[in-house]
Amino acid sequence: MEIKRLKDQTEFDEQAVTSFDKKRNFPVTLKFDNVVYKIKTKNQGFCKRTWINKSKLEDKIILKGVTGEVAPGEMLAMLGPSGSGKTTLLNALGRRLGGDLSGSITYNGKPFSNAMNRKTGFVTQDDKFHPHLTVTETLIFTALLRLPQSFTLEEKIRQAKDVIFQLGLTKCKNNIMGGAFIRGVSGGERKRVSIGQEMLINPSLLFLDEPTSGLDSRSAQQVVSILLELARGGRTVLMSIHQPSMNIFYMFHKILLLSDGNPIYFGKTEKSMEYFSNIGYSISNAYTNPADFLLDLAEGVCLGGLNSEKGIMEIKQELVSAYKTNLLYTIKEEFLETGNLQLTQFEEQMDEKQFSQWNTSWIQQFLVLLKRDLKERKHESFSILNVGQILVFSCICGLLWWQSSSTHLQDQMGFLFFYSLFWSVRPFYNSMPTFPEERMMLTKERSSSMYRLSSYFIAKTVADLPMELVLPTVFVIITYWMGGLKPTAEHFFKTLFVILYSALVSQGVGLALGAVVMNIRAALKFGSVIVETFFLASGFYVQNVPKFISWCYRVIAYLALMRIGVAR
């Protein structure tokens, strides 16, 4: 792949950019009927500590028979208080939910498939990016991984340019994304980049989990306006949203209101107030935001109308009963009327046999991921603080062991042991948080079938090599001659080889431990046990080991990185 040409091809010709509204896509009608989702929870009763209930699990129903339909050109909003099941339903419809899921979910009358996955975009609530990559780089790397091999390099870059222009990101295209401690683009721009990553594939079906969360009212309205334009282009758009403004509320074609996992309204947005008024729950003030009124109802709170004096549970039960009596039958009738009008065209143009799980080959994934990781890691690996730390520490060590004589055997043994210890422990702890820190981004990208796990792991390992090779080399060059070790090229390069070997193995073990545990705190605790055990078995402290434990000591000593360095 000609990845070196990426930088030269990121200049914008706005007149040549194609509007995504005009791009052809495959219409998708999403139908879901009586969707029920259960999870297993531990029994929390009075006898939960007894042996009788020790292994007993109870079913907790999260979604309780949710039904609806979204057609091409429509934008559906899932409303409800926190814990009502909005995100769970969105994940279920986007096929990102495991567990006990029942009911019917069809896409143009067919189950989910690799072909449909290629035309489905999913924007998660948390916008996780590589903080040092620019907006342009972020979208181009995503395009290189998500777009199929039938696209040329130029076409993939052009697709990224289209998205940047269409989402109004031209002004910030060269700004870095930023992170927790790194200043970057604004919250609204981050959200648009998240949407842009999914728009690269020109999706027919787009899911968004609370896309306005954390945004001010102006940014939120801009984001929803963009999504409305995408829906008008023939796409099917579904999102969960919490407390939208009145202007945003009336942008939606349909709304689905959930209360404790129960649907209490599904239908056109403009008819929602009329429906609740007809069943005795009318809005008390004409200036009240309808979305706030609906959320109050979902929580069992009614501040006006005939039912304002009723209790929370009574109101919730009445709303669920009214939905089943007045709406459910109508919704299922509409199912039969709409049918699957797009099925024939969809089947002809999206033959399942043409689509595999992956868009690109293993080697292409590896090269793109390696390029991305190198651009990201160079800022951390060779930062002034990191390089300065090694230089200062090298000088301190060189001064402490300045021209140590070979007659001072204990000093030189301590010097060599410190060599091995430092470059066994430092890479181990530096690499351990890598995978846990990128867990959410890894899950998101893997859910979109962007790359294989093996290509990601190997690219990440190779990208760390510059730091794990250059910095130890600098350290050895400074300290070896200051410490008065044997001044021959043969002994110097042998020492350098052993240190580099220890650093690389330590880095690999740290990456592997982080990947297995996937939790920074837990990984640090496990890592401390491993390092301290190796430390004790390195042979520097204990010489005479009791016979009953000597076999175990020999096994651990064989694996201990510090012992390898000293023994060599």
MARKEGU-464489 format. One record per residue (C-alpha): x, y, z; residue in one letter; chain. Coordinates in steps of 0.001 Angstrom, whole numbers, plus 500000, padded with zeros to 6 digits. Example, Ala and Ser with C-alpha at 12.3 -4.5 7.8 and 13.67 -1.06 7.14 Angstrom:
// residues 2
REC     c1     c2     c3 residu chaine
REC 512300 495500 507800      A      A
REC 513670 498940 507140      S      A
//
This chain:
// residues 568
REC     c1     c2     c3 residu chaine
REC 500000 500000 500000      M      A
REC 501239 503476 499176      E      A
REC 500624 504881 502614      I      A
REC 503443 507415 502211      K      A
REC 501255 509354 499790      R      A
REC 498596 510027 502408      L      A
REC 499971 513372 503504      K      A
REC 500222 514664 499934      D      A
REC 496597 513825 499202      Q      A
REC 494833 515474 502111      T      A
REC 494457 518939 500558      E      A
REC 490830 519774 499856      F      A
REC 489131 520624 496596      D      A
REC 485687 521485 497942      E      A
REC 484128 521799 494496      Q      A
REC 484999 518181 493761      A      A
REC 483523 516859 496993      V      A
REC 480334 514862 496543      T      A
REC 477453 515430 498948      S      A
REC 476572 512285 500853      F      A
REC 472905 513174 500463      D      A
REC 473234 512450 496754      K      A
REC 475190 509219 497060      K      A
REC 473287 506109 496189      R      A
REC 472616 503657 499003      N      A
REC 470479 500576 499545      F      A
REC 467190 501311 501352      P      A
REC 466703 499245 504510      V      A
REC 463469 498785 506445      T      A
REC 464091 497709 510037      L      A
REC 461328 495853 511870      K      A
REC 461424 494587 515435      F      A
REC 458557 492665 516984      D      A
REC 458127 491703 520663      N      A
REC 461817 492116 521517      V      A
REC 462560 490765 524999      V      A
REC 465966 490801 526666      Y      A
REC 466844 489067 529943      K      A
REC 469955 488901 532071      I      A
REC 470863 486652 534990      K      A
REC 471281 488341 538366      T      A
REC 472237 486948 541752      K      A
REC 469473 486360 544249      N      A
REC 469459 489267 546692      Q      A
REC 466906 487824 549111      G      A
REC 467163 487291 552868      F      A
REC 468791 483876 552499      C      A
REC 471283 484887 549824      K      A
REC 474236 483769 551973      R      A
REC 472940 480283 552689      T      A
REC 474017 477245 550706      W      A
REC 470457 476847 549385      I      A
REC 470574 480080 547358      N      A
REC 474317 480230 546800      K      A
REC 474149 479377 543112      S      A
REC 470604 480532 542417      K      A
REC 470204 483161 539712      L      A
REC 467157 485182 538840      E      A
REC 466031 486519 535476      D      A
REC 465886 490284 535190      K      A
REC 463918 491493 532181      I      A
REC 465489 494594 530611      I      A
REC 463306 494867 527491      L      A
REC 459671 493816 527732      K      A
REC 458142 493225 524324      G      A
REC 459276 496227 522267      V      A
REC 457785 496536 518774      T      A
REC 458362 499048 515998      G      A
REC 459351 499787 512428      E      A
REC 461667 502328 510819      V      A
REC 461648 502873 507061      A      A
REC 464241 504478 504752      P      A
REC 464189 508258 505062      G      A
REC 462970 508152 508675      E      A
REC 464753 509127 511884      M      A
REC 463622 507413 515081      L      A
REC 464391 508718 518575      A      A
REC 464347 506358 521557      M      A
REC 463343 508336 524636      L      A
REC 463207 507365 528277      G      A
REC 464825 508023 531653      P      A
REC 468161 506504 532592      S      A
REC 467883 502734 532962      G      A
REC 464790 502455 530776      S      A
REC 466536 500242 528204      G      A
REC 467300 502704 525387      K      A
REC 470933 501714 524887      T      A
REC 470131 498031 525370      T      A
REC 467504 498166 522622      L      A
REC 469837 500087 520326      L      A
REC 472567 497471 520825      N      A
REC 470049 494690 520234      A      A
REC 468878 496207 516950      L      A
REC 472484 496832 515896      G      A
REC 473377 493206 516706      R      A
REC 475912 494199 519341      R      A
REC 474179 492511 522236      L      A
REC 474742 488988 523479      G      A
REC 472685 487027 525970      G      A
REC 469072 485976 526172      D      A
REC 467467 488000 523377      L      A
REC 464143 486902 521917      S      A
REC 461671 488303 519430      G      A
REC 461936 489087 515739      S      A
REC 464405 491603 514276      I      A
REC 464558 491787 510481      T      A
REC 466296 493975 507930      Y      A
REC 464220 494080 504753      N      A
REC 462596 490892 505973      G      A
REC 465896 489056 506467      K      A
REC 468105 488357 509516      P      A
REC 471360 490237 510091      F      A
REC 474239 489168 507827      S      A
REC 477764 490130 506768      N      A
REC 476251 492007 503828      A      A
REC 474022 494035 506149      M      A
REC 476929 494615 508531      N      A
REC 478814 496294 505673      R      A
REC 475953 498771 505284      K      A
REC 475408 499427 509002      T      A
REC 477018 502234 510999      G      A
REC 477047 502390 514802      F      A
REC 478127 505507 516717      V      A
REC 478828 504758 520378      T      A
REC 478243 507230 523192      Q      A
REC 481912 507504 524136      D      A
REC 484054 509201 521485      D      A
REC 487396 507411 521785      K      A
REC 490210 508403 519432      F      A
REC 493988 508409 519245      H      A
REC 494655 511811 520829      P      A
REC 497640 512853 518685      H      A
REC 496088 512084 515289      L      A
REC 494452 514923 513371      T      A
REC 490840 514844 512176      V      A
REC 492018 514097 508637      T      A
REC 494372 511321 509735      E      A
REC 491692 509748 511931      T      A
REC 489189 509544 509081      L      A
REC 491730 508454 506451      I      A
REC 493018 505582 508590      F      A
REC 489418 504531 509234      T      A
REC 488701 504660 505497      A      A
REC 491741 502514 504720      L      A
REC 490505 499850 507137      L      A
REC 486736 499943 506566      R      A
REC 486387 500449 502833      L      A
REC 486698 497283 500705      P      A
REC 489694 496334 498581      Q      A
REC 487749 497238 495448      S      A
REC 488445 500899 496346      F      A
REC 491797 502337 495303      T      A
REC 493914 504374 497715      L      A
REC 492833 507590 495988      E      A
REC 489154 506630 496228      E      A
REC 489441 505912 499944      K      A
REC 491095 509268 500573      I      A
REC 488437 510968 498453      R      A
REC 485757 509313 500580      Q      A
REC 487383 510723 503725      A      A
REC 487475 514204 502146      K      A
REC 483791 513931 501287      D      A
REC 482929 513167 504896      V      A
REC 485062 516005 506287      I      A
REC 483420 518538 503991      F      A
REC 479892 517182 504430      Q      A
REC 480092 517267 508245      L      A
REC 481564 520772 508379      G      A
REC 484967 519683 509685      L      A
REC 487083 521547 507113      T      A
REC 488203 524263 509559      K      A
REC 489482 521749 512116      C      A
REC 490754 519087 509693      K      A
REC 494386 519633 510759      N      A
REC 493678 519836 514513      N      A
REC 494530 516872 516712      I      A
REC 491683 514947 518325      M      A
REC 492955 515417 521869      G      A
REC 492120 513460 524985      G      A
REC 491793 513637 528750      A      A
REC 495012 515639 529251      F      A
REC 495587 516826 525681      I      A
REC 493705 519772 524231      R      A
REC 492116 519024 520871      G      A
REC 488903 519576 518935      V      A
REC 485664 520587 520661      S      A
REC 482999 518178 521896      G      A
REC 480719 518873 518948      G      A
REC 483559 518306 516487      E      A
REC 484504 515032 518209      R      A
REC 480923 513830 517858      K      A
REC 480900 514748 514171      R      A
REC 484148 512830 513662      V      A
REC 482503 509795 515307      S      A
REC 479584 510112 512899      I      A
REC 482041 510623 510043      G      A
REC 483795 507334 510793      Q      A
REC 480499 505550 510157      E      A
REC 479548 507727 507176      M      A
REC 482687 506576 505358      L      A
REC 480926 503350 504393      I      A
REC 477850 505288 503193      N      A
REC 475582 503277 505528      P      A
REC 472000 502425 504764      S      A
REC 471294 501875 508461      L      A
REC 472763 504156 511127      L      A
REC 472568 503685 514914      F      A
REC 473660 506381 517371      L      A
REC 473847 506088 521157      D      A
REC 473043 509493 522695      E      A
REC 474838 511580 520030      P      A
REC 474003 514856 521822      T      A
REC 475260 513788 525252      S      A
REC 477665 516354 526733      G      A
REC 477041 518944 523993      L      A
REC 475644 522440 524346      D      A
REC 472269 523196 522753      S      A
REC 473749 524710 519588      R      A
REC 476171 521827 518972      S      A
REC 473428 519296 519724      A      A
REC 471099 520902 517189      Q      A
REC 473870 520947 514573      Q      A
REC 474528 517233 515068      V      A
REC 470846 516263 514831      V      A
REC 470396 518511 511774      S      A
REC 473210 516616 510054      I      A
REC 471546 513315 510930      L      A
REC 468224 514576 509592      L      A
REC 469874 515411 506264      E      A
REC 471369 511925 506168      L      A
REC 467931 510420 506754      A      A
REC 466480 512549 503962      R      A
REC 469068 510947 501694      G      A
REC 467236 507628 502057      G      A
REC 468947 506225 505130      R      A
REC 467331 504612 508148      T      A
REC 468504 506433 511294      V      A
REC 467886 505316 514891      L      A
REC 469223 506975 518013      M      A
REC 468810 507002 521753      S      A
REC 468628 510502 523174      I      A
REC 468162 512035 526609      H      A
REC 466184 515267 527108      Q      A
REC 466269 516808 523609      P      A
REC 465227 520431 523203      S      A
REC 461873 521289 521636      M      A
REC 463503 522127 518301      N      A
REC 465369 518828 518228      I      A
REC 462298 516878 519359      F      A
REC 460273 517891 516316      Y      A
REC 463092 516926 513927      M      A
REC 462359 513242 514533      F      A
REC 459910 511446 512290      H      A
REC 459073 508838 514949      K      A
REC 459680 508368 518649      I      A
REC 459757 505305 520874      L      A
REC 459142 506015 524564      L      A
REC 460331 503440 527107      L      A
REC 459527 503122 530805      S      A
REC 461365 500428 532795      D      A
REC 461835 498446 529575      G      A
REC 458153 498715 528610      N      A
REC 457125 500616 525471      P      A
REC 454466 503219 526243      I      A
REC 454431 505013 522889      Y      A
REC 455587 504323 519357      F      A
REC 454542 506422 516403      G      A
REC 454866 509747 514665      K      A
REC 456323 512570 516718      T      A
REC 453610 515101 515918      E      A
REC 450887 512718 517120      K      A
REC 452472 511897 520492      S      A
REC 450905 514767 522454      M      A
REC 447472 514023 520986      E      A
REC 447754 510348 521962      Y      A
REC 448597 511034 525605      F      A
REC 445941 513734 525818      S      A
REC 443336 511232 524605      N      A
REC 444210 508795 527409      I      A
REC 444056 511501 530082      G      A
REC 447652 512745 530268      Y      A
REC 447702 516227 528795      S      A
REC 450512 518736 528939      I      A
REC 449929 521393 531625      S      A
REC 451715 524306 529958      N      A
REC 451800 525096 526257      A      A
REC 455422 526250 526608      Y      A
REC 456601 522997 528205      T      A
REC 459097 520997 526168      N      A
REC 457188 517889 524935      P      A
REC 460289 515750 525487      A      A
REC 460409 516754 529172      D      A
REC 456705 515959 529509      F      A
REC 457195 512498 527984      L      A
REC 460173 511746 530221      L      A
REC 458125 512710 533277      D      A
REC 455393 510304 532166      L      A
REC 457942 507528 531655      A      A
REC 459022 508055 535271      E      A
REC 455415 507964 536477      G      A
REC 455141 511697 537100      V      A
REC 452139 513661 535812      C      A
REC 451890 517361 536695      L      A
REC 448598 518052 534970      G      A
REC 445455 516428 533610      G      A
REC 442985 513990 535124      L      A
REC 445662 511599 536397      N      A
REC 447894 514043 538285      S      A
REC 446924 512642 541703      E      A
REC 447828 509025 540934      K      A
REC 450913 507247 542235      G      A
REC 454029 506510 540208      I      A
REC 453461 502767 539778      M      A
REC 449785 503271 538959      E      A
REC 450602 505775 536217      I      A
REC 453254 503486 534724      K      A
REC 450885 500508 534686      Q      A
REC 448130 502566 533049      E      A
REC 450487 503797 530337      L      A
REC 451664 500259 529558      V      A
REC 448074 498993 529426      S      A
REC 447012 501898 527194      A      A
REC 449874 501145 524801      Y      A
REC 448871 497497 524495      K      A
REC 445206 498412 524028      T      A
REC 445465 501407 521690      N      A
REC 448780 501203 519831      L      A
REC 450180 497682 519618      L      A
REC 447497 496350 517279      Y      A
REC 447878 499379 514986      T      A
REC 451658 498953 514829      I      A
REC 451364 495296 513838      K      A
REC 448781 496174 511199      E      A
REC 451267 498606 509673      E      A
REC 453812 495771 509582      F      A
REC 451530 493831 507260      L      A
REC 450719 496858 505102      E      A
REC 454312 497917 504428      T      A
REC 455603 494385 503767      G      A
REC 459128 494176 502372      N      A
REC 458950 496359 499282      L      A
REC 462712 496730 498982      Q      A
REC 463572 493067 499402      L      A
REC 463993 492108 495755      T      A
REC 466297 495009 494916      Q      A
REC 468286 494505 498108      F      A
REC 468819 490796 497456      E      A
REC 469899 491419 493874      E      A
REC 472469 494066 494745      Q      A
REC 473742 492704 498063      M      A
REC 474446 489052 497454      D      A
REC 475677 487548 500734      E      A
REC 478302 485453 498936      K      A
REC 480106 488620 497833      Q      A
REC 480772 489719 501404      F      A
REC 483239 488288 503910      S      A
REC 483753 489427 507477      Q      A
REC 486829 491527 506660      W      A
REC 487113 494405 504195      N      A
REC 490872 494161 503714      T      A
REC 493596 491517 503824      S      A
REC 495668 490760 506912      W      A
REC 498795 492441 505549      I      A
REC 496855 495597 504622      Q      A
REC 495379 495761 508111      Q      A
REC 498825 495310 509654      F      A
REC 500430 498043 507531      L      A
REC 497678 500589 508188      V      A
REC 497592 499855 511926      L      A
REC 501391 500025 512105      L      A
REC 501417 503404 510362      K      A
REC 498694 504682 512698      R      A
REC 500416 503410 515848      D      A
REC 503799 504824 514826      L      A
REC 502278 508277 514297      K      A
REC 500565 508085 517674      E      A
REC 503369 506503 519705      R      A
REC 506129 508846 518529      K      A
REC 504626 511673 520582      H      A
REC 504776 509635 523779      E      A
REC 507891 507546 523170      S      A
REC 510198 510370 522184      F      A
REC 508688 513204 524139      S      A
REC 511072 515644 525834      I      A
REC 510050 514270 529225      L      A
REC 510655 510642 528267      N      A
REC 513998 511208 526544      V      A
REC 515108 513619 529262      G      A
REC 514293 511024 531913      Q      A
REC 516572 508454 530287      I      A
REC 519414 510932 529754      L      A
REC 519324 512230 533327      V      A
REC 519034 508751 534806      F      A
REC 521891 507490 532618      S      A
REC 524158 510257 533865      C      A
REC 523237 509587 537502      I      A
REC 523984 505860 537132      C      A
REC 527236 506590 535316      G      A
REC 528355 508921 538080      L      A
REC 527426 506489 540869      L      A
REC 529437 503685 539238      W      A
REC 532081 505986 537759      W      A
REC 535014 503903 536516      Q      A
REC 534333 501109 539014      S      A
REC 537340 498816 539318      S      A
REC 537183 495115 538482      S      A
REC 538574 494489 541953      T      A
REC 535301 495802 543369      H      A
REC 533352 492766 542262      L      A
REC 530306 493510 544395      Q      A
REC 529948 496974 542824      D      A
REC 530138 495642 539282      Q      A
REC 527694 492832 540062      M      A
REC 525292 495426 541434      G      A
REC 525812 497542 538318      F      A
REC 524990 494640 535979      L      A
REC 522033 493586 538082      F      A
REC 520653 497109 537995      F      A
REC 521131 497142 534203      Y      A
REC 519031 494035 533848      S      A
REC 516481 495044 536479      L      A
REC 515812 498497 535035      F      A
REC 515324 497324 531443      W      A
REC 513183 494391 532503      S      A
REC 510806 496359 534712      V      A
REC 510467 499650 532810      R      A
REC 509221 498201 529470      P      A
REC 506977 495789 531369      F      A
REC 505073 498523 533198      Y      A
REC 505109 500925 530236      N      A
REC 503479 498427 527872      S      A
REC 501007 496883 530317      M      A
REC 498327 499649 530141      P      A
REC 498366 499742 526318      T      A
REC 495466 497379 525663      F      A
REC 493341 498294 528719      P      A
REC 493569 501991 527783      E      A
REC 492443 501238 524226      E      A
REC 489833 498688 525245      R      A
REC 486797 500798 524332      M      A
REC 488285 501881 521015      M      A
REC 489332 498292 520260      L      A
REC 485838 496997 521029      T      A
REC 484256 499677 518859      K      A
REC 486539 499060 515878      E      A
REC 486371 495283 516165      R      A
REC 482562 495436 516287      S      A
REC 482723 497158 512907      S      A
REC 484974 494354 511551      S      A
REC 487787 496812 510846      M      A
REC 490636 494372 511499      Y      A
REC 491667 491041 512938      R      A
REC 492874 490880 516526      L      A
REC 496173 489299 515434      S      A
REC 497028 492155 513052      S      A
REC 496222 494674 515798      Y      A
REC 498401 492939 518401      F      A
REC 501402 492481 516114      I      A
REC 501184 496042 514773      A      A
REC 501043 497370 518322      K      A
REC 504083 495291 519310      T      A
REC 506130 496382 516298      V      A
REC 505153 500043 516788      A      A
REC 506682 499938 520265      D      A
REC 510042 498693 518953      L      A
REC 511603 502131 518323      P      A
REC 511132 503105 521964      M      A
REC 512245 499706 523224      E      A
REC 515378 499704 521046      L      A
REC 516567 503314 520813      V      A
REC 516245 504374 524455      L      A
REC 518008 501286 525920      P      A
REC 520788 501744 523366      T      A
REC 521296 505360 524452      V      A
REC 521279 504255 528091      F      A
REC 523927 501569 527520      V      A
REC 526158 503863 525430      I      A
REC 526271 506428 528238      I      A
REC 526555 504152 531269      T      A
REC 528779 501377 529884      Y      A
REC 531821 503575 529373      W      A
REC 531202 505723 532437      M      A
REC 530875 502609 534590      G      A
REC 534302 501298 533657      G      A
REC 533162 497951 532233      L      A
REC 535437 496022 529835      K      A
REC 536352 498543 527102      P      A
REC 536115 496191 524114      T      A
REC 533611 496231 521256      A      A
REC 532817 492544 521768      E      A
REC 531798 492947 525410      H      A
REC 529928 496180 524708      F      A
REC 527766 494670 521974      F      A
REC 527134 491537 524030      K      A
REC 525896 493716 526878      T      A
REC 523770 495772 524492      L      A
REC 522259 492636 522958      F      A
REC 521290 491223 526364      V      A
REC 519700 494514 527460      I      A
REC 517722 494842 524219      L      A
REC 516661 491215 524469      Y      A
REC 515440 491731 528044      S      A
REC 513587 494917 527090      A      A
REC 511784 493297 524135      L      A
REC 510744 490205 526075      V      A
REC 509596 492342 528998      S      A
REC 507569 494540 526659      Q      A
REC 505902 491485 525104      G      A
REC 505023 490041 528511      V      A
REC 503551 493384 529604      G      A
REC 501424 493644 526446      L      A
REC 500222 490062 526845      A      A
REC 499296 490537 530508      L      A
REC 497397 493735 529731      G      A
REC 495568 492023 526856      A      A
REC 494530 489085 529050      V      A
REC 493392 491108 532074      V      A
REC 492060 494202 530216      M      A
REC 491943 496182 533464      N      A
REC 494738 498554 534432      I      A
REC 494423 498150 538208      R      A
REC 494187 494375 538047      A      A
REC 497058 494216 535549      A      A
REC 499271 496308 537829      L      A
REC 498545 494008 540773      K      A
REC 499249 490860 538767      F      A
REC 502312 492542 537280      G      A
REC 503670 493425 540708      S      A
REC 503403 489802 541814      V      A
REC 505188 488608 538670      I      A
REC 507983 491182 538863      V      A
REC 508603 490702 542588      E      A
REC 508672 486918 542195      T      A
REC 511175 487197 539337      F      A
REC 513120 489689 541416      F      A
REC 513489 487219 544298      L      A
REC 514385 484354 541957      A      A
REC 516989 486332 540023      S      A
REC 519869 484741 541948      G      A
REC 521207 487991 543336      F      A
REC 519695 487705 546817      Y      A
REC 519141 484026 547583      V      A
REC 521874 481467 546941      Q      A
REC 520973 478516 549172      N      A
REC 517346 477538 548598      V      A
REC 515665 474831 550755      P      A
REC 515372 471515 548908      K      A
REC 511590 471229 549279      F      A
REC 511106 474382 547199      I      A
REC 514210 474241 545010      S      A
REC 512349 472741 542018      W      A
REC 509886 475643 542026      C      A
REC 512709 478139 542443      Y      A
REC 514548 476699 539427      R      A
REC 511446 477027 537235      V      A
REC 510846 480645 538243      I      A
REC 514546 481477 537958      A      A
REC 514563 480087 534415      Y      A
REC 511785 482532 533480      L      A
REC 513092 485539 535423      A      A
REC 514253 488268 533048      L      A
REC 516620 489779 535622      M      A
REC 518489 486474 535969      R      A
REC 518881 486230 532198      I      A
REC 520562 489628 532106      G      A
REC 522945 488907 534987      V      A
REC 523770 485373 533819      A      A
REC 524811 486592 530398      R      A
//
